[in-house]
């Protein structure tokens, strides 16, 4: 798995290369109360962000992996919590 921080270009490239992968959106310092698991093709975490927002350079990071289990293990290591599934892409 890979964590993208301050690198929207490489993050979006990873999404293009791994359309069947998974992404956890987390705070820059991951917290148990904000860990959202998405499918890589979820429209809420790709494409052009709403004006003024960015993917990996603001308050959030993106942890990406081809295996959902890797992201769950990462979330437990970082915060001792499980990520919550996105309501839009239902991973
Ligand atoms: Zn989603």
PDB file of the backbone (N, CA, C, O) and the ligand in Angstrom, with CONECT records:
HET     ZN  A 101       1
ATOM      1  N   UNK A   1       0.842  -1.192   0.000  1.00  0.00           N
ATOM      2  CA  UNK A   1       0.000   0.000   0.000  1.00  0.00           C
ATOM      3  C   UNK A   1       0.876   1.241   0.000  1.00  0.00           C
ATOM      4  O   UNK A   1       2.076   1.172   0.268  1.00  0.00           O
ATOM      5  N   UNK A   2       0.267   2.365  -0.301  1.00  0.00           N
ATOM      6  CA  UNK A   2       1.019   3.610  -0.367  1.00  0.00           C
ATOM      7  C   UNK A   2       0.157   4.741   0.200  1.00  0.00           C
ATOM      8  O   UNK A   2      -1.057   4.777  -0.002  1.00  0.00           O
ATOM      9  N   UNK A   3       0.807   5.655   0.907  1.00  0.00           N
ATOM     10  CA  UNK A   3       0.101   6.807   1.470  1.00  0.00           C
ATOM     11  C   UNK A   3       0.508   8.043   0.673  1.00  0.00           C
ATOM     12  O   UNK A   3       1.695   8.327   0.516  1.00  0.00           O
ATOM     13  N   UNK A   4      -0.471   8.764   0.177  1.00  0.00           N
ATOM     14  CA  UNK A   4      -0.202   9.985  -0.585  1.00  0.00           C
ATOM     15  C   UNK A   4      -0.465  11.209   0.284  1.00  0.00           C
ATOM     16  O   UNK A   4      -1.539  11.380   0.861  1.00  0.00           O
ATOM     17  N   UNK A   5       0.555  12.044   0.351  1.00  0.00           N
ATOM     18  CA  UNK A   5       0.498  13.272   1.146  1.00  0.00           C
ATOM     19  C   UNK A   5       1.168  14.360   0.301  1.00  0.00           C
ATOM     20  O   UNK A   5       2.307  14.198  -0.136  1.00  0.00           O
ATOM     21  N   UNK A   6       0.467  15.452   0.077  1.00  0.00           N
ATOM     22  CA  UNK A   6       1.014  16.556  -0.711  1.00  0.00           C
ATOM     23  C   UNK A   6       1.441  16.116  -2.111  1.00  0.00           C
ATOM     24  O   UNK A   6       2.455  16.582  -2.630  1.00  0.00           O
ATOM     25  N   UNK A   7       0.678  15.233  -2.708  1.00  0.00           N
ATOM     26  CA  UNK A   7       1.039  14.751  -4.045  1.00  0.00           C
ATOM     27  C   UNK A   7      -0.205  14.318  -4.822  1.00  0.00           C
ATOM     28  O   UNK A   7      -0.416  13.129  -5.064  1.00  0.00           O
ATOM     29  N   UNK A   8      -1.023  15.294  -5.207  1.00  0.00           N
ATOM     30  CA  UNK A   8      -2.253  14.978  -5.924  1.00  0.00           C
ATOM     31  C   UNK A   8      -1.965  14.287  -7.255  1.00  0.00           C
ATOM     32  O   UNK A   8      -2.716  13.406  -7.673  1.00  0.00           O
ATOM     33  N   UNK A   9      -0.887  14.682  -7.915  1.00  0.00           N
ATOM     34  CA  UNK A   9      -0.579  14.102  -9.226  1.00  0.00           C
ATOM     35  C   UNK A   9      -0.350  12.609  -9.140  1.00  0.00           C
ATOM     36  O   UNK A   9      -0.915  11.845  -9.922  1.00  0.00           O
ATOM     37  N   UNK A  10       0.470  12.189  -8.199  1.00  0.00           N
ATOM     38  CA  UNK A  10       0.750  10.752  -8.067  1.00  0.00           C
ATOM     39  C   UNK A  10      -0.468  10.011  -7.522  1.00  0.00           C
ATOM     40  O   UNK A  10      -0.704   8.858  -7.882  1.00  0.00           O
ATOM     41  N   UNK A  11      -1.237  10.659  -6.664  1.00  0.00           N
ATOM     42  CA  UNK A  11      -2.468  10.033  -6.164  1.00  0.00           C
ATOM     43  C   UNK A  11      -3.433   9.735  -7.321  1.00  0.00           C
ATOM     44  O   UNK A  11      -3.936   8.618  -7.441  1.00  0.00           O
ATOM     45  N   UNK A  12      -3.685  10.729  -8.160  1.00  0.00           N
ATOM     46  CA  UNK A  12      -4.623  10.531  -9.273  1.00  0.00           C
ATOM     47  C   UNK A  12      -4.083   9.511 -10.270  1.00  0.00           C
ATOM     48  O   UNK A  12      -4.857   8.776 -10.884  1.00  0.00           O
ATOM     49  N   UNK A  13      -2.757   9.460 -10.436  1.00  0.00           N
ATOM     50  CA  UNK A  13      -2.155   8.461 -11.317  1.00  0.00           C
ATOM     51  C   UNK A  13      -2.395   7.052 -10.743  1.00  0.00           C
ATOM     52  O   UNK A  13      -2.707   6.121 -11.485  1.00  0.00           O
ATOM     53  N   UNK A  14      -2.246   6.906  -9.416  1.00  0.00           N
ATOM     54  CA  UNK A  14      -2.483   5.601  -8.783  1.00  0.00           C
ATOM     55  C   UNK A  14      -3.929   5.165  -9.027  1.00  0.00           C
ATOM     56  O   UNK A  14      -4.179   4.002  -9.342  1.00  0.00           O
ATOM     57  N   UNK A  15      -4.880   6.090  -8.885  1.00  0.00           N
ATOM     58  CA  UNK A  15      -6.285   5.737  -9.115  1.00  0.00           C
ATOM     59  C   UNK A  15      -6.501   5.233 -10.542  1.00  0.00           C
ATOM     60  O   UNK A  15      -7.232   4.269 -10.769  1.00  0.00           O
ATOM     61  N   UNK A  16      -5.853   5.900 -11.497  1.00  0.00           N
ATOM     62  CA  UNK A  16      -6.009   5.492 -12.901  1.00  0.00           C
ATOM     63  C   UNK A  16      -5.451   4.089 -13.127  1.00  0.00           C
ATOM     64  O   UNK A  16      -6.001   3.309 -13.904  1.00  0.00           O
ATOM     65  N   UNK A  17      -4.346   3.778 -12.436  1.00  0.00           N
ATOM     66  CA  UNK A  17      -3.686   2.491 -12.654  1.00  0.00           C
ATOM     67  C   UNK A  17      -4.325   1.354 -11.864  1.00  0.00           C
ATOM     68  O   UNK A  17      -4.118   0.184 -12.185  1.00  0.00           O
ATOM     69  N   UNK A  18      -5.100   1.688 -10.832  1.00  0.00           N
ATOM     70  CA  UNK A  18      -5.687   0.663  -9.970  1.00  0.00           C
ATOM     71  C   UNK A  18      -7.187   0.892  -9.807  1.00  0.00           C
ATOM     72  O   UNK A  18      -7.656   1.157  -8.700  1.00  0.00           O
ATOM     73  N   UNK A  19      -7.935   0.792 -10.890  1.00  0.00           N
ATOM     74  CA  UNK A  19      -9.379   1.083 -10.786  1.00  0.00           C
ATOM     75  C   UNK A  19     -10.126   0.111  -9.877  1.00  0.00           C
ATOM     76  O   UNK A  19     -11.223   0.423  -9.415  1.00  0.00           O
ATOM     77  N   UNK A  20      -9.553  -1.049  -9.616  1.00  0.00           N
ATOM     78  CA  UNK A  20     -10.193  -2.018  -8.718  1.00  0.00           C
ATOM     79  C   UNK A  20      -9.652  -1.924  -7.291  1.00  0.00           C
ATOM     80  O   UNK A  20      -9.975  -2.766  -6.453  1.00  0.00           O
ATOM     81  N   UNK A  21      -8.838  -0.917  -7.009  1.00  0.00           N
ATOM     82  CA  UNK A  21      -8.223  -0.785  -5.695  1.00  0.00           C
ATOM     83  C   UNK A  21      -9.136  -0.116  -4.682  1.00  0.00           C
ATOM     84  O   UNK A  21     -10.319   0.118  -4.930  1.00  0.00           O
ATOM     85  N   UNK A  22      -8.542   0.183  -3.526  1.00  0.00           N
ATOM     86  CA  UNK A  22      -9.282   0.793  -2.423  1.00  0.00           C
ATOM     87  C   UNK A  22      -8.497   1.978  -1.870  1.00  0.00           C
ATOM     88  O   UNK A  22      -7.270   2.027  -1.957  1.00  0.00           O
ATOM     89  N   UNK A  23      -9.227   2.924  -1.304  1.00  0.00           N
ATOM     90  CA  UNK A  23      -8.621   4.153  -0.786  1.00  0.00           C
ATOM     91  C   UNK A  23      -9.235   4.459   0.580  1.00  0.00           C
ATOM     92  O   UNK A  23     -10.451   4.378   0.753  1.00  0.00           O
ATOM     93  N   UNK A  24      -8.388   4.811   1.544  1.00  0.00           N
ATOM     94  CA  UNK A  24      -8.909   5.343   2.803  1.00  0.00           C
ATOM     95  C   UNK A  24      -8.579   6.829   2.852  1.00  0.00           C
ATOM     96  O   UNK A  24      -7.423   7.230   2.721  1.00  0.00           O
ATOM     97  N   UNK A  25      -9.609   7.631   3.042  1.00  0.00           N
ATOM     98  CA  UNK A  25      -9.435   9.063   3.254  1.00  0.00           C
ATOM     99  C   UNK A  25      -9.332   9.267   4.761  1.00  0.00           C
ATOM    100  O   UNK A  25     -10.227   8.888   5.516  1.00  0.00           O
ATOM    101  N   UNK A  26      -8.219   9.875   5.184  1.00  0.00           N
ATOM    102  CA  UNK A  26      -7.990  10.057   6.619  1.00  0.00           C
ATOM    103  C   UNK A  26      -7.433  11.451   6.863  1.00  0.00           C
ATOM    104  O   UNK A  26      -6.929  12.106   5.950  1.00  0.00           O
ATOM    105  N   UNK A  27      -7.532  11.885   8.091  1.00  0.00           N
ATOM    106  CA  UNK A  27      -6.914  13.152   8.460  1.00  0.00           C
ATOM    107  C   UNK A  27      -5.401  13.024   8.303  1.00  0.00           C
ATOM    108  O   UNK A  27      -4.845  11.928   8.375  1.00  0.00           O
ATOM    109  N   UNK A  28      -4.763  14.133   8.092  1.00  0.00           N
ATOM    110  CA  UNK A  28      -3.315  14.152   7.903  1.00  0.00           C
ATOM    111  C   UNK A  28      -2.595  13.432   9.044  1.00  0.00           C
ATOM    112  O   UNK A  28      -1.629  12.705   8.815  1.00  0.00           O
ATOM    113  N   UNK A  29      -3.062  13.635  10.249  1.00  0.00           N
ATOM    114  CA  UNK A  29      -2.662  12.774  11.366  1.00  0.00           C
ATOM    115  C   UNK A  29      -3.857  11.884  11.634  1.00  0.00           C
ATOM    116  O   UNK A  29      -4.810  12.312  12.285  1.00  0.00           O
ATOM    117  N   UNK A  30      -3.827  10.630  11.135  1.00  0.00           N
ATOM    118  CA  UNK A  30      -5.047   9.806  11.142  1.00  0.00           C
ATOM    119  C   UNK A  30      -5.689   9.701  12.516  1.00  0.00           C
ATOM    120  O   UNK A  30      -5.018   9.480  13.524  1.00  0.00           O
ATOM    121  N   UNK A  31      -7.034   9.868  12.528  1.00  0.00           N
ATOM    122  CA  UNK A  31      -7.806   9.804  13.762  1.00  0.00           C
ATOM    123  C   UNK A  31      -8.856   8.714  13.616  1.00  0.00           C
ATOM    124  O   UNK A  31      -9.352   8.449  12.521  1.00  0.00           O
ATOM    125  N   UNK A  32      -9.187   8.086  14.745  1.00  0.00           N
ATOM    126  CA  UNK A  32     -10.165   7.003  14.749  1.00  0.00           C
ATOM    127  C   UNK A  32     -11.535   7.478  14.276  1.00  0.00           C
ATOM    128  O   UNK A  32     -12.311   6.683  13.746  1.00  0.00           O
ATOM    129  N   UNK A  33     -11.843   8.756  14.459  1.00  0.00           N
ATOM    130  CA  UNK A  33     -13.191   9.224  14.129  1.00  0.00           C
ATOM    131  C   UNK A  33     -13.322   9.714  12.689  1.00  0.00           C
ATOM    132  O   UNK A  33     -14.396  10.164  12.291  1.00  0.00           O
ATOM    133  N   UNK A  34     -12.236   9.634  11.893  1.00  0.00           N
ATOM    134  CA  UNK A  34     -12.392   9.986  10.484  1.00  0.00           C
ATOM    135  C   UNK A  34     -11.524   9.093   9.616  1.00  0.00           C
ATOM    136  O   UNK A  34     -10.378   9.427   9.313  1.00  0.00           O
ATOM    137  N   UNK A  35     -12.079   7.951   9.216  1.00  0.00           N
ATOM    138  CA  UNK A  35     -11.399   6.987   8.348  1.00  0.00           C
ATOM    139  C   UNK A  35     -12.470   6.472   7.396  1.00  0.00           C
ATOM    140  O   UNK A  35     -13.317   5.672   7.794  1.00  0.00           O
ATOM    141  N   UNK A  36     -12.443   6.916   6.158  1.00  0.00           N
ATOM    142  CA  UNK A  36     -13.494   6.512   5.218  1.00  0.00           C
ATOM    143  C   UNK A  36     -12.887   5.639   4.115  1.00  0.00           C
ATOM    144  O   UNK A  36     -11.974   6.049   3.398  1.00  0.00           O
ATOM    145  N   UNK A  37     -13.424   4.431   4.010  1.00  0.00           N
ATOM    146  CA  UNK A  37     -12.951   3.496   2.987  1.00  0.00           C
ATOM    147  C   UNK A  37     -13.779   3.666   1.714  1.00  0.00           C
ATOM    148  O   UNK A  37     -15.010   3.663   1.752  1.00  0.00           O
ATOM    149  N   UNK A  38     -13.076   3.815   0.577  1.00  0.00           N
ATOM    150  CA  UNK A  38     -13.727   3.960  -0.732  1.00  0.00           C
ATOM    151  C   UNK A  38     -13.182   2.928  -1.712  1.00  0.00           C
ATOM    152  O   UNK A  38     -12.087   2.392  -1.537  1.00  0.00           O
ATOM    153  N   UNK A  39     -13.973   2.666  -2.746  1.00  0.00           N
ATOM    154  CA  UNK A  39     -13.423   2.010  -3.924  1.00  0.00           C
ATOM    155  C   UNK A  39     -12.660   3.077  -4.711  1.00  0.00           C
ATOM    156  O   UNK A  39     -13.013   4.256  -4.683  1.00  0.00           O
ATOM    157  N   UNK A  40     -11.594   2.637  -5.423  1.00  0.00           N
ATOM    158  CA  UNK A  40     -10.759   3.609  -6.148  1.00  0.00           C
ATOM    159  C   UNK A  40     -11.553   4.362  -7.210  1.00  0.00           C
ATOM    160  O   UNK A  40     -11.184   5.475  -7.585  1.00  0.00           O
ATOM    161  N   UNK A  41     -12.642   3.766  -7.698  1.00  0.00           N
ATOM    162  CA  UNK A  41     -13.407   4.446  -8.752  1.00  0.00           C
ATOM    163  C   UNK A  41     -14.532   5.317  -8.189  1.00  0.00           C
ATOM    164  O   UNK A  41     -15.381   5.787  -8.946  1.00  0.00           O
ATOM    165  N   UNK A  42     -14.550   5.537  -6.881  1.00  0.00           N
ATOM    166  CA  UNK A  42     -15.604   6.371  -6.268  1.00  0.00           C
ATOM    167  C   UNK A  42     -15.486   7.812  -6.772  1.00  0.00           C
ATOM    168  O   UNK A  42     -14.402   8.396  -6.772  1.00  0.00           O
ATOM    169  N   UNK A  43     -16.613   8.368  -7.196  1.00  0.00           N
ATOM    170  CA  UNK A  43     -16.548   9.721  -7.764  1.00  0.00           C
ATOM    171  C   UNK A  43     -16.247  10.778  -6.706  1.00  0.00           C
ATOM    172  O   UNK A  43     -15.875  11.901  -7.047  1.00  0.00           O
ATOM    173  N   UNK A  44     -16.403  10.433  -5.419  1.00  0.00           N
ATOM    174  CA  UNK A  44     -16.173  11.456  -4.390  1.00  0.00           C
ATOM    175  C   UNK A  44     -14.699  11.664  -4.065  1.00  0.00           C
ATOM    176  O   UNK A  44     -14.360  12.607  -3.350  1.00  0.00           O
ATOM    177  N   UNK A  45     -13.818  10.809  -4.571  1.00  0.00           N
ATOM    178  CA  UNK A  45     -12.385  10.929  -4.251  1.00  0.00           C
ATOM    179  C   UNK A  45     -11.503  11.053  -5.485  1.00  0.00           C
ATOM    180  O   UNK A  45     -10.286  10.887  -5.397  1.00  0.00           O
ATOM    181  N   UNK A  46     -12.107  11.344  -6.635  1.00  0.00           N
ATOM    182  CA  UNK A  46     -11.298  11.474  -7.843  1.00  0.00           C
ATOM    183  C   UNK A  46     -11.873  12.563  -8.739  1.00  0.00           C
ATOM    184  O   UNK A  46     -12.839  13.237  -8.381  1.00  0.00           O
ATOM    185  N   UNK A  47     -11.270  12.721  -9.900  1.00  0.00           N
ATOM    186  CA  UNK A  47     -11.709  13.766 -10.805  1.00  0.00           C
ATOM    187  C   UNK A  47     -11.214  15.112 -10.328  1.00  0.00           C
ATOM    188  O   UNK A  47     -10.172  15.210  -9.680  1.00  0.00           O
ATOM    189  N   UNK A  48     -11.965  16.148 -10.652  1.00  0.00           N
ATOM    190  CA  UNK A  48     -11.564  17.499 -10.280  1.00  0.00           C
ATOM    191  C   UNK A  48     -12.224  17.863  -8.961  1.00  0.00           C
ATOM    192  O   UNK A  48     -13.451  17.855  -8.857  1.00  0.00           O
ATOM    193  N   UNK A  49     -11.427  18.178  -7.957  1.00  0.00           N
ATOM    194  CA  UNK A  49     -12.050  18.519  -6.673  1.00  0.00           C
ATOM    195  C   UNK A  49     -12.865  19.806  -6.769  1.00  0.00           C
ATOM    196  O   UNK A  49     -12.637  20.638  -7.647  1.00  0.00           O
ATOM    197  N   UNK A  50     -13.805  19.951  -5.866  1.00  0.00           N
ATOM    198  CA  UNK A  50     -14.561  21.197  -5.788  1.00  0.00           C
ATOM    199  C   UNK A  50     -13.581  22.354  -5.640  1.00  0.00           C
ATOM    200  O   UNK A  50     -12.512  22.207  -5.047  1.00  0.00           O
ATOM    201  N   UNK A  51     -13.951  23.482  -6.175  1.00  0.00           N
ATOM    202  CA  UNK A  51     -13.044  24.622  -6.159  1.00  0.00           C
ATOM    203  C   UNK A  51     -12.531  24.893  -4.745  1.00  0.00           C
ATOM    204  O   UNK A  51     -13.301  24.926  -3.785  1.00  0.00           O
ATOM    205  N   UNK A  52     -11.249  25.082  -4.641  1.00  0.00           N
ATOM    206  CA  UNK A  52     -10.663  25.403  -3.342  1.00  0.00           C
ATOM    207  C   UNK A  52     -10.275  24.195  -2.521  1.00  0.00           C
ATOM    208  O   UNK A  52      -9.626  24.334  -1.484  1.00  0.00           O
ATOM    209  N   UNK A  53     -10.667  22.990  -2.972  1.00  0.00           N
ATOM    210  CA  UNK A  53     -10.261  21.818  -2.203  1.00  0.00           C
ATOM    211  C   UNK A  53      -9.265  20.994  -3.008  1.00  0.00           C
ATOM    212  O   UNK A  53      -9.186  21.126  -4.230  1.00  0.00           O
ATOM    213  N   UNK A  54      -8.521  20.162  -2.337  1.00  0.00           N
ATOM    214  CA  UNK A  54      -7.486  19.345  -2.960  1.00  0.00           C
ATOM    215  C   UNK A  54      -7.569  17.961  -2.354  1.00  0.00           C
ATOM    216  O   UNK A  54      -8.228  17.749  -1.336  1.00  0.00           O
ATOM    217  N   UNK A  55      -6.894  17.026  -2.990  1.00  0.00           N
ATOM    218  CA  UNK A  55      -7.009  15.645  -2.543  1.00  0.00           C
ATOM    219  C   UNK A  55      -6.033  15.280  -1.428  1.00  0.00           C
ATOM    220  O   UNK A  55      -6.424  14.614  -0.469  1.00  0.00           O
ATOM    221  N   UNK A  56      -4.805  15.691  -1.530  1.00  0.00           N
ATOM    222  CA  UNK A  56      -3.788  15.208  -0.573  1.00  0.00           C
ATOM    223  C   UNK A  56      -2.976  16.343   0.027  1.00  0.00           C
ATOM    224  O   UNK A  56      -2.016  16.091   0.755  1.00  0.00           O
ATOM    225  N   UNK A  57      -3.339  17.588  -0.264  1.00  0.00           N
ATOM    226  CA  UNK A  57      -2.490  18.695   0.175  1.00  0.00           C
ATOM    227  C   UNK A  57      -3.148  19.558   1.246  1.00  0.00           C
ATOM    228  O   UNK A  57      -2.540  20.518   1.720  1.00  0.00           O
ATOM    229  N   UNK A  58      -4.369  19.236   1.629  1.00  0.00           N
ATOM    230  CA  UNK A  58      -5.041  20.036   2.648  1.00  0.00           C
ATOM    231  C   UNK A  58      -4.976  19.351   3.995  1.00  0.00           C
ATOM    232  O   UNK A  58      -3.895  19.064   4.509  1.00  0.00           O
ATOM    233  N   UNK A  59      -6.141  19.090   4.562  1.00  0.00           N
ATOM    234  CA  UNK A  59      -6.198  18.482   5.889  1.00  0.00           C
ATOM    235  C   UNK A  59      -6.181  16.956   5.844  1.00  0.00           C
ATOM    236  O   UNK A  59      -6.179  16.304   6.889  1.00  0.00           O
ATOM    237  N   UNK A  60      -6.167  16.379   4.626  1.00  0.00           N
ATOM    238  CA  UNK A  60      -6.348  14.930   4.506  1.00  0.00           C
ATOM    239  C   UNK A  60      -5.212  14.268   3.748  1.00  0.00           C
ATOM    240  O   UNK A  60      -4.499  14.897   2.966  1.00  0.00           O
ATOM    241  N   UNK A  61      -5.069  12.974   4.009  1.00  0.00           N
ATOM    242  CA  UNK A  61      -4.187  12.129   3.206  1.00  0.00           C
ATOM    243  C   UNK A  61      -5.036  11.036   2.578  1.00  0.00           C
ATOM    244  O   UNK A  61      -6.197  10.840   2.937  1.00  0.00           O
ATOM    245  N   UNK A  62      -4.425  10.323   1.622  1.00  0.00           N
ATOM    246  CA  UNK A  62      -5.101   9.176   1.012  1.00  0.00           C
ATOM    247  C   UNK A  62      -4.183   7.966   1.128  1.00  0.00           C
ATOM    248  O   UNK A  62      -3.045   7.990   0.658  1.00  0.00           O
ATOM    249  N   UNK A  63      -4.685   6.911   1.756  1.00  0.00           N
ATOM    250  CA  UNK A  63      -3.962   5.642   1.821  1.00  0.00           C
ATOM    251  C   UNK A  63      -4.592   4.719   0.782  1.00  0.00           C
ATOM    252  O   UNK A  63      -5.806   4.515   0.775  1.00  0.00           O
ATOM    253  N   UNK A  64      -3.754   4.161  -0.098  1.00  0.00           N
ATOM    254  CA  UNK A  64      -4.264   3.397  -1.231  1.00  0.00           C
ATOM    255  C   UNK A  64      -3.653   1.999  -1.240  1.00  0.00           C
ATOM    256  O   UNK A  64      -2.482   1.822  -0.906  1.00  0.00           O
ATOM    257  N   UNK A  65      -4.465   1.000  -1.628  1.00  0.00           N
ATOM    258  CA  UNK A  65      -3.963  -0.365  -1.735  1.00  0.00           C
ATOM    259  C   UNK A  65      -4.864  -1.149  -2.680  1.00  0.00           C
ATOM    260  O   UNK A  65      -6.027  -0.802  -2.882  1.00  0.00           O
ATOM    261  N   UNK A  66      -4.310  -2.204  -3.251  1.00  0.00           N
ATOM    262  CA  UNK A  66      -5.137  -3.056  -4.113  1.00  0.00           C
ATOM    263  C   UNK A  66      -5.957  -4.027  -3.267  1.00  0.00           C
ATOM    264  O   UNK A  66      -6.950  -4.578  -3.742  1.00  0.00           O
ATOM    265  N   UNK A  67      -5.544  -4.239  -2.008  1.00  0.00           N
ATOM    266  CA  UNK A  67      -6.276  -5.155  -1.119  1.00  0.00           C
ATOM    267  C   UNK A  67      -6.889  -4.371   0.035  1.00  0.00           C
ATOM    268  O   UNK A  67      -6.196  -3.662   0.765  1.00  0.00           O
ATOM    269  N   UNK A  68      -8.203  -4.515   0.182  1.00  0.00           N
ATOM    270  CA  UNK A  68      -8.914  -3.814   1.255  1.00  0.00           C
ATOM    271  C   UNK A  68      -8.328  -4.174   2.624  1.00  0.00           C
ATOM    272  O   UNK A  68      -8.251  -3.322   3.510  1.00  0.00           O
ATOM    273  N   UNK A  69      -7.909  -5.452   2.799  1.00  0.00           N
ATOM    274  CA  UNK A  69      -7.392  -5.895   4.106  1.00  0.00           C
ATOM    275  C   UNK A  69      -6.150  -5.110   4.516  1.00  0.00           C
ATOM    276  O   UNK A  69      -5.931  -4.869   5.703  1.00  0.00           O
ATOM    277  N   UNK A  70      -5.331  -4.707   3.531  1.00  0.00           N
ATOM    278  CA  UNK A  70      -4.135  -3.929   3.867  1.00  0.00           C
ATOM    279  C   UNK A  70      -4.517  -2.589   4.471  1.00  0.00           C
ATOM    280  O   UNK A  70      -3.868  -2.119   5.406  1.00  0.00           O
ATOM    281  N   UNK A  71      -5.570  -1.971   3.943  1.00  0.00           N
ATOM    282  CA  UNK A  71      -5.985  -0.668   4.463  1.00  0.00           C
ATOM    283  C   UNK A  71      -6.615  -0.806   5.845  1.00  0.00           C
ATOM    284  O   UNK A  71      -6.448   0.061   6.703  1.00  0.00           O
ATOM    285  N   UNK A  72      -7.339  -1.899   6.051  1.00  0.00           N
ATOM    286  CA  UNK A  72      -7.909  -2.113   7.383  1.00  0.00           C
ATOM    287  C   UNK A  72      -6.798  -2.308   8.423  1.00  0.00           C
ATOM    288  O   UNK A  72      -6.895  -1.816   9.547  1.00  0.00           O
ATOM    289  N   UNK A  73      -5.737  -3.035   8.028  1.00  0.00           N
ATOM    290  CA  UNK A  73      -4.605  -3.240   8.936  1.00  0.00           C
ATOM    291  C   UNK A  73      -3.887  -1.913   9.203  1.00  0.00           C
ATOM    292  O   UNK A  73      -3.485  -1.630  10.332  1.00  0.00           O
ATOM    293  N   UNK A  74      -3.734  -1.106   8.153  1.00  0.00           N
ATOM    294  CA  UNK A  74      -3.091   0.201   8.306  1.00  0.00           C
ATOM    295  C   UNK A  74      -3.893   1.076   9.270  1.00  0.00           C
ATOM    296  O   UNK A  74      -3.326   1.720  10.152  1.00  0.00           O
ATOM    297  N   UNK A  75      -5.214   1.094   9.096  1.00  0.00           N
ATOM    298  CA  UNK A  75      -6.066   1.919   9.958  1.00  0.00           C
ATOM    299  C   UNK A  75      -5.960   1.471  11.414  1.00  0.00           C
ATOM    300  O   UNK A  75      -5.911   2.299  12.323  1.00  0.00           O
ATOM    301  N   UNK A  76      -5.926   0.161  11.627  1.00  0.00           N
ATOM    302  CA  UNK A  76      -5.795  -0.343  13.000  1.00  0.00           C
ATOM    303  C   UNK A  76      -4.446   0.050  13.592  1.00  0.00           C
ATOM    304  O   UNK A  76      -4.365   0.438  14.757  1.00  0.00           O
ATOM    305  N   UNK A  77      -3.381  -0.052  12.783  1.00  0.00           N
ATOM    306  CA  UNK A  77      -2.051   0.329  13.264  1.00  0.00           C
ATOM    307  C   UNK A  77      -2.010   1.805  13.647  1.00  0.00           C
ATOM    308  O   UNK A  77      -1.430   2.178  14.667  1.00  0.00           O
ATOM    309  N   UNK A  78      -2.634   2.641  12.815  1.00  0.00           N
ATOM    310  CA  UNK A  78      -2.542   4.087  13.014  1.00  0.00           C
ATOM    311  C   UNK A  78      -3.456   4.592  14.119  1.00  0.00           C
ATOM    312  O   UNK A  78      -3.094   5.501  14.866  1.00  0.00           O
ATOM    313  N   UNK A  79      -4.647   3.997  14.221  1.00  0.00           N
ATOM    314  CA  UNK A  79      -5.669   4.602  15.083  1.00  0.00           C
ATOM    315  C   UNK A  79      -6.374   3.603  15.996  1.00  0.00           C
ATOM    316  O   UNK A  79      -7.182   4.002  16.834  1.00  0.00           O
ATOM    317  N   UNK A  80      -6.084   2.331  15.849  1.00  0.00           N
ATOM    318  CA  UNK A  80      -6.760   1.256  16.575  1.00  0.00           C
ATOM    319  C   UNK A  80      -8.248   1.187  16.229  1.00  0.00           C
ATOM    320  O   UNK A  80      -9.048   0.653  16.997  1.00  0.00           O
ATOM    321  N   UNK A  81      -8.609   1.732  15.063  1.00  0.00           N
ATOM    322  CA  UNK A  81     -10.023   1.713  14.646  1.00  0.00           C
ATOM    323  C   UNK A  81     -10.152   1.142  13.242  1.00  0.00           C
ATOM    324  O   UNK A  81      -9.177   1.054  12.496  1.00  0.00           O
ATOM    325  N   UNK A  82     -11.382   0.754  12.898  1.00  0.00           N
ATOM    326  CA  UNK A  82     -11.679   0.252  11.562  1.00  0.00           C
ATOM    327  C   UNK A  82     -12.231   1.407  10.724  1.00  0.00           C
ATOM    328  O   UNK A  82     -12.962   2.249  11.244  1.00  0.00           O
ATOM    329  N   UNK A  83     -11.891   1.455   9.437  1.00  0.00           N
ATOM    330  CA  UNK A  83     -12.484   2.495   8.593  1.00  0.00           C
ATOM    331  C   UNK A  83     -13.985   2.264   8.380  1.00  0.00           C
ATOM    332  O   UNK A  83     -14.470   1.135   8.448  1.00  0.00           O
ATOM    333  N   UNK A  84     -14.691   3.341   8.127  1.00  0.00           N
ATOM    334  CA  UNK A  84     -16.113   3.298   7.820  1.00  0.00           C
ATOM    335  C   UNK A  84     -16.290   3.260   6.311  1.00  0.00           C
ATOM    336  O   UNK A  84     -15.606   3.993   5.596  1.00  0.00           O
ATOM    337  N   UNK A  85     -17.188   2.427   5.813  1.00  0.00           N
ATOM    338  CA  UNK A  85     -17.413   2.360   4.370  1.00  0.00           C
ATOM    339  C   UNK A  85     -18.127   3.591   3.859  1.00  0.00           C
ATOM    340  O   UNK A  85     -19.055   4.094   4.493  1.00  0.00           O
ATOM    341  N   UNK A  86     -17.692   4.073   2.709  1.00  0.00           N
ATOM    342  CA  UNK A  86     -18.338   5.228   2.067  1.00  0.00           C
ATOM    343  C   UNK A  86     -19.769   4.870   1.685  1.00  0.00           C
ATOM    344  O   UNK A  86     -20.027   3.772   1.192  1.00  0.00           O
ATOM    345  N   UNK A  87     -20.690   5.784   1.910  1.00  0.00           N
ATOM    346  CA  UNK A  87     -22.081   5.534   1.565  1.00  0.00           C
ATOM    347  C   UNK A  87     -22.343   5.629   0.075  1.00  0.00           C
ATOM    348  O   UNK A  87     -23.377   5.166  -0.408  1.00  0.00           O
ATOM    349  N   UNK A  88     -21.406   6.231  -0.663  1.00  0.00           N
ATOM    350  CA  UNK A  88     -21.621   6.411  -2.094  1.00  0.00           C
ATOM    351  C   UNK A  88     -21.166   5.190  -2.901  1.00  0.00           C
ATOM    352  O   UNK A  88     -21.880   4.739  -3.796  1.00  0.00           O
ATOM    353  N   UNK A  89     -19.980   4.655  -2.588  1.00  0.00           N
ATOM    354  CA  UNK A  89     -19.442   3.539  -3.385  1.00  0.00           C
ATOM    355  C   UNK A  89     -19.582   2.193  -2.689  1.00  0.00           C
ATOM    356  O   UNK A  89     -19.303   1.163  -3.303  1.00  0.00           O
ATOM    357  N   UNK A  90     -20.002   2.166  -1.438  1.00  0.00           N
ATOM    358  CA  UNK A  90     -20.256   0.920  -0.698  1.00  0.00           C
ATOM    359  C   UNK A  90     -19.186  -0.158  -0.857  1.00  0.00           C
ATOM    360  O   UNK A  90     -19.465  -1.231  -1.392  1.00  0.00           O
ATOM    361  N   UNK A  91     -17.965   0.118  -0.398  1.00  0.00           N
ATOM    362  CA  UNK A  91     -16.887  -0.868  -0.538  1.00  0.00           C
ATOM    363  C   UNK A  91     -17.124  -2.098   0.342  1.00  0.00           C
ATOM    364  O   UNK A  91     -16.312  -3.023   0.343  1.00  0.00           O
TER     365      UNK A  91
HETATM  366 ZN    ZN A 101     -16.722   6.309  -1.911  1.00  0.00          ZN
END
